[in-house]
Amino acid sequence: MEDILRPIYQERASQTNTLSVLIIEKRQNECTVTDTFDAILLMIVKEAETPVFIKHYIYEQKKAALHIVREDQLKEWLLLGSNRKIVEWITHGKVLFDRNEYMANLKGELRDFPFSERKLKAGLEFAKLIRRYIDGKAFFDNDQYLDAYNHVVHALHHLARLAVIENGFHPEITVWNQVKQIEPEIFKLYEELITSDESIEKRLELLFLASEFLIHSRTKVYASHLLGVMQEKERWTINELLCNPDLENYGVDLGILLEFLTEKHFINEIKVETKGPRIYHRYYEVGKKLS
């Protein structure tokens, strides 16, 4: 297969803009990893007009796809987890071309998973978890059980990914296989949610109780990135936090995480007078609970 696909990438590999080329071949019973294609050629480049460029090919009744990905897009996927397949592609892909050991070094970074990167990734995942948990609880309190169930499934998935990150690994597509080995308690919650004979209302009630304990027991760890940034100065407005370059990847989830941490007294709200009577600016500071 390599020989057949070589003409597709060989010319591009000779260009100084190309950093690395990988091939990922479809494995038996795992067609989703390659999006049902028999082979994926992943090419990482320094610069390109678009972040991602894809071409499809057919050969000997088989399908192949070429993905040309700009380096900054690759880094964003790895940080935000917005392309779940990319970790498996890099981890299991065969290197066909590697300029200055670019891919070898990247594979090493993925294995080592530096603490600072792990801390940020956990913070982003925790913010998503809190949004799902709070929205799901609101649906549950209003007897909207199917919508609540949907949010709980997503919340458990974020909790699972957090457990994997905390143990020093990147979450993969088969995250529940990872969690089953690393945090069987979380796996058990997921199993009970989808297989229990209890009514959906009872299952959700038990899941919210268990999830609440797990979330609250790990809040200080999972929120440490945001709290660490906030310790850089005495107080913040919401706009200052949203515009801080270290927090920009939290996006719309930053606000609800801030509210959750304020409610749990990890963050304090400060009232500052405005020109209008009885209305105040709301500032935020790290609470004493953190120390």
Residue pairs with C-beta under 8 A, 6 or more apart in sequence:
1 23
1 25
1 38
1 39
1 62
2 23
2 96
4 59
4 60
5 23
5 39
5 41
5 57
5 59
5 64
8 41
8 57
8 64
8 66
9 21
9 41
9 43
9 66
9 96
9 97
12 18
12 21
12 43
12 68
13 21
13 43
13 96
13 97
16 99
17 45
17 46
17 47
17 48
18 43
18 44
18 45
18 97
18 99
19 44
19 45
19 46
19 71
19 98
19 99
19 102
19 103
20 43
20 44
20 95
20 97
20 98
20 99
20 102
20 103
20 106
21 41
21 42
21 43
21 44
21 95
21 96
21 97
21 98
22 41
22 42
22 43
22 89
22 90
22 93
22 94
22 95
22 96
22 103
23 39
23 40
23 41
23 42
23 93
23 94
23 96
24 33
24 34
24 39
24 40
24 42
24 88
24 89
24 92
24 93
24 94
25 34
25 38
25 39
25 94
26 33
26 34
26 36
26 37
26 38
26 39
27 33
32 173
33 85
33 88
33 89
33 92
33 173
34 40
34 65
35 65
35 85
36 63
37 56
37 63
37 64
37 65
38 62
38 63
38 64
39 62
39 63
39 64
39 65
40 64
40 65
40 67
40 89
40 93
41 64
41 65
41 66
41 67
41 96
42 67
42 69
42 89
42 90
42 93
43 66
43 67
43 68
43 69
44 69
44 70
44 71
44 74
44 102
44 103
45 68
45 69
45 70
45 71
46 70
46 71
47 70
48 68
48 70
50 70
51 69
51 70
51 72
51 73
52 67
52 68
52 69
52 70
52 73
53 67
53 68
54 65
54 66
54 67
54 68
55 65
55 66
56 63
56 64
56 65
56 66
57 63
57 64
57 65
57 66
58 64
74 86
76 82
77 83
77 86
78 86
78 87
78 110
78 170
79 117
79 120
79 121
79 124
79 249
80 124
80 249
81 121
81 124
81 125
81 161
81 171
84 171
84 172
84 173
85 173
87 110
87 170
87 171
87 172
88 172
88 173
90 103
90 106
90 107
90 110
91 107
91 110
91 172
95 103
95 104
98 104
110 170
113 165
113 168
113 169
113 170
118 165
118 166
118 168
119 224
119 225
119 228
120 225
120 249
121 165
122 162
122 165
122 166
122 221
122 222
122 224
122 225
123 222
123 223
123 224
123 225
123 226
123 250
124 249
124 250
124 253
125 158
125 161
125 162
125 165
125 222
126 158
126 162
126 219
126 222
126 223
126 257
127 226
127 250
127 253
127 254
127 256
127 257
128 158
128 253
129 155
129 158
129 159
129 162
129 215
129 222
130 215
130 253
130 256
130 257
130 260
131 253
131 256
131 257
132 151
132 152
132 154
132 155
132 158
133 151
133 155
133 211
133 212
133 215
134 256
134 260
135 151
136 147
136 148
136 150
136 151
136 152
136 154
136 155
136 204
136 208
137 148
137 208
139 145
139 147
139 148
139 151
140 148
140 204
140 205
140 208
145 200
145 201
145 204
146 200
148 204
149 193
149 200
149 203
149 204
152 193
152 204
152 207
152 208
152 211
153 193
153 194
155 211
156 186
156 189
156 190
156 193
156 207
156 211
157 175
159 186
159 211
159 214
159 215
160 171
160 175
160 176
160 178
160 179
160 183
160 186
160 187
160 190
161 171
161 175
162 218
162 222
163 179
163 182
163 183
163 186
164 170
164 171
164 175
164 178
164 179
164 182
165 171
166 218
166 221
167 182
167 183
169 178
169 182
171 178
172 178
176 187
176 190
179 186
179 187
179 190
180 187
185 214
186 214
189 207
189 210
189 211
192 203
192 206
192 207
193 203
193 207
196 203
198 206
216 264
219 261
219 264
219 266
220 227
220 266
220 290
223 257
223 261
223 266
226 247
226 250
226 254
226 257
226 258
226 261
227 261
227 266
227 267
227 286
227 290
229 244
229 246
229 247
230 236
230 241
230 267
230 284
230 285
230 286
231 286
231 290
234 285
235 270
235 283
235 284
235 285
236 283
236 284
236 285
237 281
237 282
237 283
237 284
238 255
238 258
238 282
238 284
241 247
241 254
241 258
241 284
242 248
242 254
247 254
250 257
258 267
258 284
261 267
262 268
262 269
262 284
264 289
265 287
265 289
266 286
266 287
266 289
266 290
267 284
267 285
267 286
267 287
268 284
268 285
268 286
268 287
268 288
269 282
269 283
269 284
270 282
270 283
270 284
270 285
271 280
271 281
271 282
271 283
272 280
272 281
272 282
272 283
273 280
273 281
274 280
274 281
